Amino acid sequence: MATIPNFERAVVEQQKLSGYLLNLSHPKGGPKARFFLVNGFTNETLERALRTHAAGAEAIVRTTPYSVLYAVERPLEMPLGGLRQVRAVWEVRNGETVPRLVTAYPVEPLA
């Protein structure tokens, strides 16, 4: 396992938040949006929470032909209270050095 390199420069595109993770009508993002919205997240609070969630965290690393993926799975603090296990995936594309948020979603805690 490793941490995400250059995480202090990580990019979270607003379209990734509002158009995907918080968009109830998105075909793949809709279920994720229901989870994040019911727990009180907005664009701003979700971005801040995901950055805190991944900063300095151990990540599972997977290499693809196009990028290196870093999956961080650990509890995420909910704005309305409590913690829920969330996996967030970040990528560093080939030829780049800055990580970008790919997705985030709730998961069952690992046994």
Contacts in CASP RR format, 6 or more apart in sequence:
PFRMAT RR
TARGET T0000
AUTHOR 0000-0000-0000
METHOD contacts of the structure
MODEL  1
MATIPNFERAVVEQQKLSGYLLNLSHPKGGPKARFFLVNGFTNETLERAL
RTHAAGAEAIVRTTPYSVLYAVERPLEMPLGGLRQVRAVWEVRNGETVPR
LVTAYPVEPLA
1 58 0 8 1.000
1 59 0 8 1.000
1 60 0 8 1.000
1 61 0 8 1.000
2 58 0 8 1.000
2 59 0 8 1.000
2 61 0 8 1.000
2 70 0 8 1.000
3 56 0 8 1.000
3 57 0 8 1.000
3 58 0 8 1.000
3 59 0 8 1.000
4 10 0 8 1.000
4 54 0 8 1.000
4 56 0 8 1.000
4 57 0 8 1.000
4 59 0 8 1.000
4 70 0 8 1.000
4 72 0 8 1.000
4 90 0 8 1.000
4 92 0 8 1.000
4 99 0 8 1.000
5 92 0 8 1.000
5 97 0 8 1.000
5 99 0 8 1.000
6 92 0 8 1.000
6 97 0 8 1.000
6 98 0 8 1.000
6 99 0 8 1.000
7 54 0 8 1.000
7 55 0 8 1.000
7 56 0 8 1.000
7 90 0 8 1.000
7 99 0 8 1.000
9 97 0 8 1.000
9 98 0 8 1.000
9 99 0 8 1.000
10 51 0 8 1.000
10 54 0 8 1.000
10 90 0 8 1.000
10 98 0 8 1.000
10 99 0 8 1.000
10 100 0 8 1.000
10 101 0 8 1.000
11 98 0 8 1.000
11 99 0 8 1.000
11 100 0 8 1.000
11 101 0 8 1.000
12 47 0 8 1.000
12 50 0 8 1.000
12 51 0 8 1.000
12 100 0 8 1.000
12 101 0 8 1.000
13 100 0 8 1.000
13 101 0 8 1.000
14 43 0 8 1.000
16 101 0 8 1.000
17 43 0 8 1.000
17 46 0 8 1.000
17 47 0 8 1.000
18 43 0 8 1.000
19 26 0 8 1.000
20 26 0 8 1.000
20 28 0 8 1.000
20 29 0 8 1.000
20 32 0 8 1.000
20 103 0 8 1.000
21 29 0 8 1.000
21 32 0 8 1.000
21 33 0 8 1.000
21 36 0 8 1.000
21 46 0 8 1.000
21 103 0 8 1.000
21 104 0 8 1.000
22 33 0 8 1.000
22 36 0 8 1.000
22 37 0 8 1.000
22 41 0 8 1.000
22 42 0 8 1.000
22 43 0 8 1.000
22 46 0 8 1.000
23 29 0 8 1.000
23 30 0 8 1.000
23 33 0 8 1.000
24 30 0 8 1.000
24 33 0 8 1.000
24 34 0 8 1.000
24 37 0 8 1.000
26 33 0 8 1.000
31 105 0 8 1.000
32 103 0 8 1.000
32 104 0 8 1.000
32 105 0 8 1.000
32 106 0 8 1.000
35 84 0 8 1.000
35 105 0 8 1.000
35 106 0 8 1.000
36 46 0 8 1.000
36 104 0 8 1.000
39 78 0 8 1.000
39 79 0 8 1.000
39 80 0 8 1.000
39 81 0 8 1.000
39 84 0 8 1.000
40 78 0 8 1.000
40 79 0 8 1.000
40 80 0 8 1.000
41 49 0 8 1.000
41 78 0 8 1.000
41 79 0 8 1.000
45 79 0 8 1.000
46 104 0 8 1.000
49 76 0 8 1.000
49 77 0 8 1.000
49 79 0 8 1.000
50 76 0 8 1.000
50 88 0 8 1.000
50 101 0 8 1.000
50 104 0 8 1.000
52 77 0 8 1.000
53 72 0 8 1.000
53 74 0 8 1.000
53 76 0 8 1.000
53 86 0 8 1.000
53 88 0 8 1.000
54 70 0 8 1.000
54 72 0 8 1.000
54 88 0 8 1.000
54 90 0 8 1.000
57 72 0 8 1.000
57 74 0 8 1.000
58 72 0 8 1.000
59 70 0 8 1.000
59 71 0 8 1.000
59 72 0 8 1.000
59 90 0 8 1.000
60 70 0 8 1.000
60 71 0 8 1.000
60 72 0 8 1.000
60 73 0 8 1.000
61 68 0 8 1.000
61 69 0 8 1.000
61 70 0 8 1.000
61 71 0 8 1.000
62 68 0 8 1.000
62 69 0 8 1.000
62 71 0 8 1.000
63 69 0 8 1.000
66 93 0 8 1.000
66 94 0 8 1.000
67 91 0 8 1.000
67 92 0 8 1.000
67 93 0 8 1.000
67 94 0 8 1.000
68 91 0 8 1.000
68 92 0 8 1.000
69 89 0 8 1.000
69 90 0 8 1.000
69 91 0 8 1.000
69 102 0 8 1.000
70 89 0 8 1.000
70 90 0 8 1.000
70 91 0 8 1.000
70 92 0 8 1.000
70 99 0 8 1.000
71 87 0 8 1.000
71 88 0 8 1.000
71 89 0 8 1.000
72 87 0 8 1.000
72 88 0 8 1.000
72 89 0 8 1.000
72 90 0 8 1.000
73 85 0 8 1.000
73 86 0 8 1.000
73 87 0 8 1.000
73 88 0 8 1.000
73 107 0 8 1.000
73 110 0 8 1.000
74 85 0 8 1.000
74 86 0 8 1.000
75 83 0 8 1.000
75 84 0 8 1.000
75 85 0 8 1.000
75 86 0 8 1.000
76 83 0 8 1.000
76 84 0 8 1.000
76 85 0 8 1.000
76 86 0 8 1.000
77 83 0 8 1.000
78 84 0 8 1.000
84 106 0 8 1.000
85 106 0 8 1.000
85 107 0 8 1.000
85 108 0 8 1.000
85 109 0 8 1.000
85 110 0 8 1.000
86 104 0 8 1.000
86 105 0 8 1.000
86 106 0 8 1.000
86 107 0 8 1.000
87 104 0 8 1.000
87 105 0 8 1.000
87 106 0 8 1.000
87 107 0 8 1.000
88 101 0 8 1.000
88 103 0 8 1.000
88 104 0 8 1.000
89 101 0 8 1.000
89 102 0 8 1.000
89 103 0 8 1.000
89 104 0 8 1.000
90 99 0 8 1.000
90 100 0 8 1.000
90 101 0 8 1.000
90 102 0 8 1.000
91 99 0 8 1.000
91 100 0 8 1.000
91 102 0 8 1.000
92 98 0 8 1.000
92 99 0 8 1.000
92 100 0 8 1.000
93 100 0 8 1.000
END
